[in-house]
Amino acid sequence: PPKSIELVNHAPDAKITLKEKDQTELECVVREARPAASVIWFKNDKVLRM
């Protein structure tokens, strides 16, 4: 497992709230994962398709 996963430009444990039809871009950094990490984003327990 990775040693850390961080959202870029957001405080640790930040809550990000959007209104319907709002758009945002999120970037994360995964550190020291061996083998390389695969990141999957979820919303309400459902996988988001990128």
PDB file of N, CA, C and O in Angstrom:
ATOM      1  N   PRO A   1       0.835  -1.204   0.000  1.00  0.00           N
ATOM      2  CA  PRO A   1       0.000   0.000   0.000  1.00  0.00           C
ATOM      3  C   PRO A   1       0.876   1.264   0.000  1.00  0.00           C
ATOM      4  O   PRO A   1       2.027   1.214   0.435  1.00  0.00           O
ATOM      5  N   PRO A   2       0.346   2.383  -0.480  1.00  0.00           N
ATOM      6  CA  PRO A   2       1.118   3.622  -0.483  1.00  0.00           C
ATOM      7  C   PRO A   2       1.306   4.159   0.931  1.00  0.00           C
ATOM      8  O   PRO A   2       0.507   3.889   1.828  1.00  0.00           O
ATOM      9  N   LYS A   3       2.394   4.935   1.111  1.00  0.00           N
ATOM     10  CA  LYS A   3       2.624   5.566   2.419  1.00  0.00           C
ATOM     11  C   LYS A   3       1.696   6.744   2.632  1.00  0.00           C
ATOM     12  O   LYS A   3       1.293   7.020   3.762  1.00  0.00           O
ATOM     13  N   SER A   4       1.346   7.458   1.539  1.00  0.00           N
ATOM     14  CA  SER A   4       0.420   8.585   1.673  1.00  0.00           C
ATOM     15  C   SER A   4      -0.287   8.862   0.355  1.00  0.00           C
ATOM     16  O   SER A   4       0.235   8.589  -0.726  1.00  0.00           O
ATOM     17  N   ILE A   5      -1.485   9.411   0.478  1.00  0.00           N
ATOM     18  CA  ILE A   5      -2.263   9.886  -0.663  1.00  0.00           C
ATOM     19  C   ILE A   5      -2.735  11.285  -0.280  1.00  0.00           C
ATOM     20  O   ILE A   5      -3.397  11.461   0.743  1.00  0.00           O
ATOM     21  N   GLU A   6      -2.397  12.275  -1.096  1.00  0.00           N
ATOM     22  CA  GLU A   6      -2.727  13.661  -0.764  1.00  0.00           C
ATOM     23  C   GLU A   6      -3.432  14.339  -1.927  1.00  0.00           C
ATOM     24  O   GLU A   6      -3.071  14.136  -3.086  1.00  0.00           O
ATOM     25  N   LEU A   7      -4.447  15.150  -1.610  1.00  0.00           N
ATOM     26  CA  LEU A   7      -5.055  16.007  -2.620  1.00  0.00           C
ATOM     27  C   LEU A   7      -4.183  17.242  -2.764  1.00  0.00           C
ATOM     28  O   LEU A   7      -3.807  17.862  -1.769  1.00  0.00           O
ATOM     29  N   VAL A   8      -3.863  17.598  -3.990  1.00  0.00           N
ATOM     30  CA  VAL A   8      -3.040  18.772  -4.255  1.00  0.00           C
ATOM     31  C   VAL A   8      -3.883  20.026  -4.024  1.00  0.00           C
ATOM     32  O   VAL A   8      -5.025  20.102  -4.477  1.00  0.00           O
ATOM     33  N   ASN A   9      -3.320  21.008  -3.319  1.00  0.00           N
ATOM     34  CA  ASN A   9      -3.962  22.307  -3.040  1.00  0.00           C
ATOM     35  C   ASN A   9      -5.199  22.214  -2.152  1.00  0.00           C
ATOM     36  O   ASN A   9      -6.075  23.076  -2.228  1.00  0.00           O
ATOM     37  N   HIS A  10      -5.285  21.186  -1.315  1.00  0.00           N
ATOM     38  CA  HIS A  10      -6.383  21.054  -0.352  1.00  0.00           C
ATOM     39  C   HIS A  10      -5.796  20.624   0.987  1.00  0.00           C
ATOM     40  O   HIS A  10      -4.829  19.864   1.039  1.00  0.00           O
ATOM     41  N   ALA A  11      -6.388  21.116   2.058  1.00  0.00           N
ATOM     42  CA  ALA A  11      -5.937  20.750   3.395  1.00  0.00           C
ATOM     43  C   ALA A  11      -6.234  19.275   3.650  1.00  0.00           C
ATOM     44  O   ALA A  11      -7.181  18.726   3.087  1.00  0.00           O
ATOM     45  N   PRO A  12      -5.421  18.628   4.503  1.00  0.00           N
ATOM     46  CA  PRO A  12      -5.726  17.240   4.881  1.00  0.00           C
ATOM     47  C   PRO A  12      -7.144  17.170   5.464  1.00  0.00           C
ATOM     48  O   PRO A  12      -7.566  18.072   6.188  1.00  0.00           O
ATOM     49  N   ASP A  13      -7.857  16.119   5.150  1.00  0.00           N
ATOM     50  CA  ASP A  13      -9.236  15.917   5.618  1.00  0.00           C
ATOM     51  C   ASP A  13     -10.203  16.990   5.125  1.00  0.00           C
ATOM     52  O   ASP A  13     -11.255  17.192   5.732  1.00  0.00           O
ATOM     53  N   ALA A  14      -9.866  17.684   4.029  1.00  0.00           N
ATOM     54  CA  ALA A  14     -10.755  18.710   3.479  1.00  0.00           C
ATOM     55  C   ALA A  14     -12.034  18.063   2.960  1.00  0.00           C
ATOM     56  O   ALA A  14     -12.004  16.974   2.386  1.00  0.00           O
ATOM     57  N   LYS A  15     -13.139  18.736   3.165  1.00  0.00           N
ATOM     58  CA  LYS A  15     -14.417  18.299   2.604  1.00  0.00           C
ATOM     59  C   LYS A  15     -14.696  19.198   1.402  1.00  0.00           C
ATOM     60  O   LYS A  15     -14.712  20.423   1.523  1.00  0.00           O
ATOM     61  N   ILE A  16     -14.914  18.585   0.256  1.00  0.00           N
ATOM     62  CA  ILE A  16     -15.137  19.336  -0.973  1.00  0.00           C
ATOM     63  C   ILE A  16     -16.603  19.182  -1.341  1.00  0.00           C
ATOM     64  O   ILE A  16     -17.074  18.074  -1.598  1.00  0.00           O
ATOM     65  N   THR A  17     -17.321  20.294  -1.364  1.00  0.00           N
ATOM     66  CA  THR A  17     -18.750  20.278  -1.638  1.00  0.00           C
ATOM     67  C   THR A  17     -19.025  21.031  -2.932  1.00  0.00           C
ATOM     68  O   THR A  17     -18.544  22.146  -3.130  1.00  0.00           O
ATOM     69  N   LEU A  18     -19.802  20.409  -3.805  1.00  0.00           N
ATOM     70  CA  LEU A  18     -20.179  21.029  -5.074  1.00  0.00           C
ATOM     71  C   LEU A  18     -21.686  20.977  -5.224  1.00  0.00           C
ATOM     72  O   LEU A  18     -22.347  20.086  -4.690  1.00  0.00           O
ATOM     73  N   LYS A  19     -22.224  21.944  -5.958  1.00  0.00           N
ATOM     74  CA  LYS A  19     -23.642  21.926  -6.292  1.00  0.00           C
ATOM     75  C   LYS A  19     -23.819  21.218  -7.623  1.00  0.00           C
ATOM     76  O   LYS A  19     -22.880  21.113  -8.412  1.00  0.00           O
ATOM     77  N   GLU A  20     -25.019  20.739  -7.865  1.00  0.00           N
ATOM     78  CA  GLU A  20     -25.310  20.046  -9.113  1.00  0.00           C
ATOM     79  C   GLU A  20     -24.871  20.899 -10.295  1.00  0.00           C
ATOM     80  O   GLU A  20     -25.120  22.104 -10.337  1.00  0.00           O
ATOM     81  N   LYS A  21     -24.219  20.259 -11.246  1.00  0.00           N
ATOM     82  CA  LYS A  21     -23.692  20.856 -12.475  1.00  0.00           C
ATOM     83  C   LYS A  21     -22.426  21.685 -12.256  1.00  0.00           C
ATOM     84  O   LYS A  21     -21.857  22.181 -13.228  1.00  0.00           O
ATOM     85  N   ASP A  22     -21.967  21.852 -11.015  1.00  0.00           N
ATOM     86  CA  ASP A  22     -20.660  22.468 -10.780  1.00  0.00           C
ATOM     87  C   ASP A  22     -19.585  21.512 -11.272  1.00  0.00           C
ATOM     88  O   ASP A  22     -19.772  20.295 -11.267  1.00  0.00           O
ATOM     89  N   GLN A  23     -18.482  22.060 -11.690  1.00  0.00           N
ATOM     90  CA  GLN A  23     -17.359  21.237 -12.118  1.00  0.00           C
ATOM     91  C   GLN A  23     -16.144  21.578 -11.273  1.00  0.00           C
ATOM     92  O   GLN A  23     -15.983  22.709 -10.816  1.00  0.00           O
ATOM     93  N   THR A  24     -15.308  20.597 -11.076  1.00  0.00           N
ATOM     94  CA  THR A  24     -14.049  20.825 -10.380  1.00  0.00           C
ATOM     95  C   THR A  24     -13.017  19.868 -10.937  1.00  0.00           C
ATOM     96  O   THR A  24     -13.343  18.906 -11.633  1.00  0.00           O
ATOM     97  N   GLU A  25     -11.790  20.144 -10.624  1.00  0.00           N
ATOM     98  CA  GLU A  25     -10.702  19.257 -11.021  1.00  0.00           C
ATOM     99  C   GLU A  25      -9.919  18.914  -9.767  1.00  0.00           C
ATOM    100  O   GLU A  25      -9.480  19.801  -9.035  1.00  0.00           O
ATOM    101  N   LEU A  26      -9.747  17.639  -9.525  1.00  0.00           N
ATOM    102  CA  LEU A  26      -9.000  17.178  -8.364  1.00  0.00           C
ATOM    103  C   LEU A  26      -7.750  16.460  -8.829  1.00  0.00           C
ATOM    104  O   LEU A  26      -7.769  15.707  -9.803  1.00  0.00           O
ATOM    105  N   GLU A  27      -6.673  16.705  -8.122  1.00  0.00           N
ATOM    106  CA  GLU A  27      -5.403  16.047  -8.426  1.00  0.00           C
ATOM    107  C   GLU A  27      -4.877  15.453  -7.128  1.00  0.00           C
ATOM    108  O   GLU A  27      -4.908  16.102  -6.082  1.00  0.00           O
ATOM    109  N   CYS A  28      -4.399  14.231  -7.199  1.00  0.00           N
ATOM    110  CA  CYS A  28      -3.828  13.623  -6.005  1.00  0.00           C
ATOM    111  C   CYS A  28      -2.410  13.143  -6.290  1.00  0.00           C
ATOM    112  O   CYS A  28      -2.027  12.890  -7.433  1.00  0.00           O
ATOM    113  N   VAL A  29      -1.654  13.029  -5.213  1.00  0.00           N
ATOM    114  CA  VAL A  29      -0.290  12.516  -5.283  1.00  0.00           C
ATOM    115  C   VAL A  29      -0.219  11.292  -4.381  1.00  0.00           C
ATOM    116  O   VAL A  29      -0.589  11.353  -3.209  1.00  0.00           O
ATOM    117  N   VAL A  30       0.252  10.193  -4.928  1.00  0.00           N
ATOM    118  CA  VAL A  30       0.412   8.953  -4.173  1.00  0.00           C
ATOM    119  C   VAL A  30       1.904   8.723  -3.995  1.00  0.00           C
ATOM    120  O   VAL A  30       2.652   8.685  -4.972  1.00  0.00           O
ATOM    121  N   ARG A  31       2.335   8.571  -2.758  1.00  0.00           N
ATOM    122  CA  ARG A  31       3.768   8.454  -2.480  1.00  0.00           C
ATOM    123  C   ARG A  31       4.145   7.046  -2.009  1.00  0.00           C
ATOM    124  O   ARG A  31       3.433   6.395  -1.244  1.00  0.00           O
ATOM    125  N   GLU A  32       5.286   6.624  -2.503  1.00  0.00           N
ATOM    126  CA  GLU A  32       5.938   5.385  -2.071  1.00  0.00           C
ATOM    127  C   GLU A  32       5.030   4.156  -2.156  1.00  0.00           C
ATOM    128  O   GLU A  32       4.902   3.398  -1.195  1.00  0.00           O
ATOM    129  N   ALA A  33       4.419   3.979  -3.288  1.00  0.00           N
ATOM    130  CA  ALA A  33       3.594   2.789  -3.514  1.00  0.00           C
ATOM    131  C   ALA A  33       4.394   1.791  -4.344  1.00  0.00           C
ATOM    132  O   ALA A  33       4.872   2.127  -5.427  1.00  0.00           O
ATOM    133  N   ARG A  34       4.538   0.589  -3.850  1.00  0.00           N
ATOM    134  CA  ARG A  34       5.248  -0.471  -4.561  1.00  0.00           C
ATOM    135  C   ARG A  34       4.389  -1.717  -4.529  1.00  0.00           C
ATOM    136  O   ARG A  34       4.205  -2.277  -3.448  1.00  0.00           O
ATOM    137  N   PRO A  35       3.853  -2.184  -5.635  1.00  0.00           N
ATOM    138  CA  PRO A  35       3.964  -1.636  -6.991  1.00  0.00           C
ATOM    139  C   PRO A  35       3.192  -0.325  -7.114  1.00  0.00           C
ATOM    140  O   PRO A  35       2.527   0.098  -6.168  1.00  0.00           O
ATOM    141  N   ALA A  36       3.278   0.313  -8.272  1.00  0.00           N
ATOM    142  CA  ALA A  36       2.608   1.596  -8.499  1.00  0.00           C
ATOM    143  C   ALA A  36       1.122   1.497  -8.155  1.00  0.00           C
ATOM    144  O   ALA A  36       0.466   0.494  -8.435  1.00  0.00           O
ATOM    145  N   ALA A  37       0.618   2.551  -7.547  1.00  0.00           N
ATOM    146  CA  ALA A  37      -0.782   2.565  -7.113  1.00  0.00           C
ATOM    147  C   ALA A  37      -1.725   2.805  -8.283  1.00  0.00           C
ATOM    148  O   ALA A  37      -1.373   3.461  -9.264  1.00  0.00           O
ATOM    149  N   SER A  38      -2.914   2.267  -8.160  1.00  0.00           N
ATOM    150  CA  SER A  38      -4.006   2.542  -9.086  1.00  0.00           C
ATOM    151  C   SER A  38      -5.067   3.282  -8.281  1.00  0.00           C
ATOM    152  O   SER A  38      -5.581   2.745  -7.299  1.00  0.00           O
ATOM    153  N   VAL A  39      -5.400   4.500  -8.680  1.00  0.00           N
ATOM    154  CA  VAL A  39      -6.332   5.334  -7.922  1.00  0.00           C
ATOM    155  C   VAL A  39      -7.713   5.270  -8.565  1.00  0.00           C
ATOM    156  O   VAL A  39      -7.852   5.419  -9.779  1.00  0.00           O
ATOM    157  N   ILE A  40      -8.725   5.048  -7.742  1.00  0.00           N
ATOM    158  CA  ILE A  40     -10.110   5.002  -8.201  1.00  0.00           C
ATOM    159  C   ILE A  40     -10.901   6.014  -7.375  1.00  0.00           C
ATOM    160  O   ILE A  40     -10.837   6.002  -6.145  1.00  0.00           O
ATOM    161  N   TRP A  41     -11.642   6.883  -8.045  1.00  0.00           N
ATOM    162  CA  TRP A  41     -12.449   7.894  -7.373  1.00  0.00           C
ATOM    163  C   TRP A  41     -13.877   7.380  -7.223  1.00  0.00           C
ATOM    164  O   TRP A  41     -14.416   6.737  -8.123  1.00  0.00           O
ATOM    165  N   PHE A  42     -14.483   7.676  -6.064  1.00  0.00           N
ATOM    166  CA  PHE A  42     -15.850   7.262  -5.766  1.00  0.00           C
ATOM    167  C   PHE A  42     -16.700   8.466  -5.374  1.00  0.00           C
ATOM    168  O   PHE A  42     -16.195   9.460  -4.852  1.00  0.00           O
ATOM    169  N   LYS A  43     -17.989   8.356  -5.636  1.00  0.00           N
ATOM    170  CA  LYS A  43     -18.979   9.307  -5.131  1.00  0.00           C
ATOM    171  C   LYS A  43     -20.164   8.485  -4.664  1.00  0.00           C
ATOM    172  O   LYS A  43     -20.751   7.733  -5.441  1.00  0.00           O
ATOM    173  N   ASN A  44     -20.516   8.626  -3.390  1.00  0.00           N
ATOM    174  CA  ASN A  44     -21.636   7.867  -2.816  1.00  0.00           C
ATOM    175  C   ASN A  44     -21.504   6.375  -3.098  1.00  0.00           C
ATOM    176  O   ASN A  44     -22.462   5.730  -3.525  1.00  0.00           O
ATOM    177  N   ASP A  45     -20.333   5.840  -2.861  1.00  0.00           N
ATOM    178  CA  ASP A  45     -20.038   4.411  -3.024  1.00  0.00           C
ATOM    179  C   ASP A  45     -20.104   3.926  -4.468  1.00  0.00           C
ATOM    180  O   ASP A  45     -20.123   2.719  -4.705  1.00  0.00           O
ATOM    181  N   LYS A  46     -20.139   4.836  -5.433  1.00  0.00           N
ATOM    182  CA  LYS A  46     -20.150   4.452  -6.848  1.00  0.00           C
ATOM    183  C   LYS A  46     -18.881   4.972  -7.517  1.00  0.00           C
ATOM    184  O   LYS A  46     -18.445   6.095  -7.265  1.00  0.00           O
ATOM    185  N   VAL A  47     -18.299   4.141  -8.370  1.00  0.00           N
ATOM    186  CA  VAL A  47     -17.073   4.518  -9.073  1.00  0.00           C
ATOM    187  C   VAL A  47     -17.382   5.625 -10.072  1.00  0.00           C
ATOM    188  O   VAL A  47     -18.346   5.540 -10.832  1.00  0.00           O
ATOM    189  N   LEU A  48     -16.544   6.675 -10.061  1.00  0.00           N
ATOM    190  CA  LEU A  48     -16.667   7.742 -11.052  1.00  0.00           C
ATOM    191  C   LEU A  48     -15.869   7.363 -12.280  1.00  0.00           C
ATOM    192  O   LEU A  48     -14.730   6.909 -12.171  1.00  0.00           O
ATOM    193  N   ARG A  49     -16.453   7.543 -13.431  1.00  0.00           N
ATOM    194  CA  ARG A  49     -15.749   7.250 -14.684  1.00  0.00           C
ATOM    195  C   ARG A  49     -15.029   8.501 -15.132  1.00  0.00           C
ATOM    196  O   ARG A  49     -15.596   9.593 -15.134  1.00  0.00           O
ATOM    197  N   MET A  50     -13.781   8.335 -15.511  1.00  0.00           N
ATOM    198  CA  MET A  50     -12.966   9.478 -15.934  1.00  0.00           C
ATOM    199  C   MET A  50     -12.832   9.518 -17.423  1.00  0.00           C
ATOM    200  O   MET A  50     -12.180  10.413 -17.960  1.00  0.00           O
TER     201      MET A  50
END
